[in-house]
Amino acid sequence: MIIQVLIVMLLCACVITFVRLIKGPTVPDRIVAANAIGIMFFSLIILWTYIYGTDIFLDVALVYAILQFAEVLVMARYLGRRESLYHE
Protein backbone atom coordinates (compact mmCIF):
# COMPACT_ATOMS: atom_id res chain seq x y z
CA MET A 1 0.00 0.00 0.00
CA ILE A 2 2.76 2.46 0.91
CA ILE A 3 4.67 1.69 -2.30
CA GLN A 4 1.61 2.49 -4.41
CA VAL A 5 1.13 5.79 -2.56
CA LEU A 6 4.79 6.65 -3.16
CA ILE A 7 4.44 5.90 -6.86
CA VAL A 8 1.36 8.11 -7.16
CA MET A 9 3.08 10.92 -5.24
CA LEU A 10 6.17 10.70 -7.46
CA LEU A 11 4.06 10.79 -10.60
CA CYS A 12 2.15 13.83 -9.34
CA ALA A 13 5.43 15.54 -8.50
CA CYS A 14 6.69 14.74 -12.01
CA VAL A 15 3.63 16.37 -13.55
CA ILE A 16 4.03 19.49 -11.41
CA THR A 17 7.74 19.69 -12.22
CA PHE A 18 6.98 19.18 -15.91
CA VAL A 19 4.89 22.35 -15.78
CA ARG A 20 7.96 24.18 -14.42
CA LEU A 21 10.01 22.62 -17.23
CA ILE A 22 7.65 24.07 -19.82
CA LYS A 23 6.99 27.47 -18.19
CA GLY A 24 10.40 28.04 -16.58
CA PRO A 25 11.32 31.70 -16.76
CA THR A 26 15.00 30.99 -17.43
CA VAL A 27 17.02 28.20 -18.98
CA PRO A 28 18.72 27.23 -15.68
CA ASP A 29 15.26 26.79 -14.12
CA ARG A 30 14.36 24.42 -16.91
CA ILE A 31 17.59 22.47 -16.46
CA VAL A 32 16.92 22.06 -12.74
CA ALA A 33 13.37 20.92 -13.51
CA ALA A 34 14.65 18.37 -16.03
CA ASN A 35 17.15 17.08 -13.50
CA ALA A 36 14.44 16.83 -10.83
CA ILE A 37 12.23 14.81 -13.18
CA GLY A 38 15.18 12.53 -13.91
CA ILE A 39 15.73 11.95 -10.19
CA MET A 40 12.05 11.16 -9.74
CA PHE A 41 12.12 8.63 -12.57
CA PHE A 42 15.23 7.11 -11.03
CA SER A 43 13.28 6.74 -7.79
CA LEU A 44 10.40 5.11 -9.66
CA ILE A 45 12.75 2.59 -11.23
CA ILE A 46 14.14 1.76 -7.78
CA LEU A 47 10.60 1.25 -6.48
CA TRP A 48 9.83 -1.05 -9.41
CA THR A 49 12.96 -3.00 -8.55
CA TYR A 50 11.58 -3.52 -5.06
CA ILE A 51 8.09 -4.43 -6.31
CA TYR A 52 9.19 -6.98 -8.91
CA GLY A 53 12.15 -8.29 -6.94
CA THR A 54 14.53 -8.36 -9.92
CA ASP A 55 17.98 -6.88 -10.10
CA ILE A 56 17.83 -5.93 -13.78
CA PHE A 57 15.84 -2.79 -12.99
CA LEU A 58 18.54 -1.75 -10.55
CA ASP A 59 21.15 -2.02 -13.31
CA VAL A 60 18.95 0.08 -15.59
CA ALA A 61 18.49 2.66 -12.82
CA LEU A 62 22.22 2.96 -12.24
CA VAL A 63 22.95 3.46 -15.94
CA TYR A 64 20.13 6.00 -16.11
CA ALA A 65 21.56 7.89 -13.12
CA ILE A 66 25.01 8.05 -14.72
CA LEU A 67 23.53 9.36 -17.98
CA GLN A 68 21.44 11.90 -16.07
CA PHE A 69 24.54 13.17 -14.26
CA ALA A 70 26.46 13.45 -17.53
CA GLU A 71 23.56 15.35 -19.08
CA VAL A 72 23.58 17.92 -16.28
CA LEU A 73 27.34 18.38 -16.64
CA VAL A 74 27.03 18.94 -20.39
CA MET A 75 24.20 21.45 -19.97
CA ALA A 76 26.09 23.31 -17.23
CA ARG A 77 29.20 23.50 -19.37
CA TYR A 78 27.17 24.75 -22.32
CA LEU A 79 25.50 27.43 -20.21
CA GLY A 80 28.83 28.42 -18.68
CA ARG A 81 30.34 28.98 -22.11
CA ARG A 82 27.29 30.87 -23.27
CA GLU A 83 27.37 33.15 -20.23
CA SER A 84 31.11 33.82 -20.65
CA LEU A 85 30.50 34.87 -24.26
CA TYR A 86 28.03 37.52 -23.14
CA HIS A 87 30.26 38.91 -20.38
CA GLU A 88 33.38 39.41 -22.47
N, C-alpha and C positions, 0 to 999 in steps of 0.2 A: 504494500500500500504506500509506504513512504517513497519507494523508488518511483512509482508512477506519479506521485505528487511532485517529486523533484524534476522529473522529465517534463511535466506540464509547465512548471515554473521556469525551467530553462528555455523552453520553446517560447513562452510569453516574453521573457527577457530578450530573446533573439529578435522577436518581432518589434519590440520597442526600440532596441538598438538599431535595427534595420531602418527605422524611421529616421534616426539620427544620422545614419550613413547616407541616406538620400538627401536630407534637409540640412546637413551640417554646414554651418556658416563658413568654415575654412577647411582647407585641405587637411591640415593636421587633425582636426576633429573627425574627419571622415576616416583617416587612417586609424585613429584610436578606436573608432566604432567597428571598423573591419577587424581589427585585432581582437576586440572584445567578443565579437561574434565567433571568431575562430576559437577562442578559449572556451566559449560555451559549447561549440560543437565537439571540441576535444573532451569536455566533461560528459557530453551525451554518449560519446563512443566508449568512454570508461564505464559509464552506467550500463551500456549494452553488454560490455564484457562481463560485468557482474551478473546481469540477468541471464545471459545465455551460458555462462560458465566456460567460455572458450578463450584461449589465449591469442587467437589470431586477431581479434579486435584490438587487443592491447598493442600488438605489433603495428597495426594500422594507425592507432592513435599516436604512437611514438613517432612514426614517420611523418604523420600530419603535423605534429607539434614542431618537429625540426623544420619542415617546410614553412610553417607559419612564422617561426622565428626568423628564418632567412628572408621571408617576404618583408617583414617589418624592417630589417636591416637595409634591404635594398631601397625601400621607400624612404627611409630616413636619410640615406645617403643621397638619393635623388633630390629630396627637398633641401638638404644642406647645400648641395651644389647650386640649386636654383636660387636659394636665398643669398649665397655669396656672390652670385652674378648681379643681383640687384643692388647690393651694398657697395660694390666697387666702383 
